[in-house]
C-alpha cells in the first residue's frame, strides 16, 4: 500500500473513530474530526502531512516510488 492510500485510510478511520467516540463518550470528540479535516485541507495546498512523514519513516513507499520500480 502506498503512502497516499495509507493517508486516506488513516484519515477515514480517524473520522469514523471520532464520530463513534462523540456519540458514545463525549461530544468534545467532534474536535478530532475537525482536526483531521483541517489537516487534510491544509496538506492539499502545502504538501505538509505529519502522518505521511511517519509512514515514510516506517518504510511505506509513495506512488511515484512504486511506479519507478515497475
C-alpha positions as CSV (number, residue, x, y, z in Angstrom):
1,X,0.0,0.0,0.0
2,X,1.3,3.4,-0.9
3,X,1.7,6.4,1.4
4,X,-1.1,8.3,-0.4
5,X,-3.6,5.4,0.0
6,X,-2.5,4.9,3.6
7,X,-3.2,8.5,4.4
8,X,-6.7,8.3,3.0
9,X,-7.4,5.1,5.0
10,X,-5.9,6.6,8.2
11,X,-7.9,9.8,7.8
12,X,-11.1,7.9,7.2
13,X,-10.6,5.7,10.2
14,X,-9.9,8.7,12.4
15,X,-13.1,10.4,11.3
16,X,-15.2,7.3,11.9
17,X,-13.5,6.7,15.3
18,X,-14.1,10.3,16.3
19,X,-17.8,10.1,15.4
20,X,-18.2,6.9,17.4
21,X,-16.4,8.5,20.4
22,X,-18.6,11.6,20.0
23,X,-21.7,9.5,20.1
24,X,-20.6,7.3,23.0
25,X,-18.2,9.1,25.2
26,X,-18.3,12.9,24.8
27,X,-19.4,15.5,22.4
28,X,-16.0,17.1,22.6
29,X,-14.5,14.3,20.4
30,X,-16.0,16.1,17.4
31,X,-12.9,18.3,17.6
32,X,-10.9,15.3,16.5
33,X,-13.0,15.3,13.3
34,X,-12.3,19.0,12.9
35,X,-8.6,18.5,13.3
36,X,-8.4,15.6,10.8
37,X,-10.4,17.6,8.2
38,X,-8.3,20.8,8.7
39,X,-5.1,18.8,8.4
40,X,-6.3,17.2,5.1
41,X,-7.3,20.6,3.8
42,X,-4.0,22.3,4.6
43,X,-1.9,19.3,3.3
44,X,-3.7,19.5,-0.1
45,X,-2.3,23.0,-0.5
46,X,1.0,22.8,1.3
47,X,2.0,19.2,0.8
48,X,3.0,19.0,4.5
49,X,1.5,16.0,6.3
50,X,3.0,14.7,9.6
51,X,1.3,11.3,9.1
52,X,2.9,10.9,5.7
53,X,6.3,11.6,7.2
54,X,5.8,9.0,9.8
55,X,4.6,6.4,7.3
56,X,7.6,7.1,5.1
57,X,9.9,6.5,8.0
58,X,8.1,3.2,8.7
59,X,9.0,2.1,5.2
60,X,6.0,2.8,3.1
61,X,6.6,3.9,-0.5
62,X,5.0,6.7,-2.4
63,X,3.1,6.1,-5.6
64,X,6.0,7.6,-7.6
65,X,8.5,5.2,-5.9
66,X,6.2,2.2,-6.7
67,X,5.8,3.3,-10.3
68,X,9.6,3.6,-10.8
69,X,10.2,0.1,-9.5
70,X,8.0,-1.5,-12.2
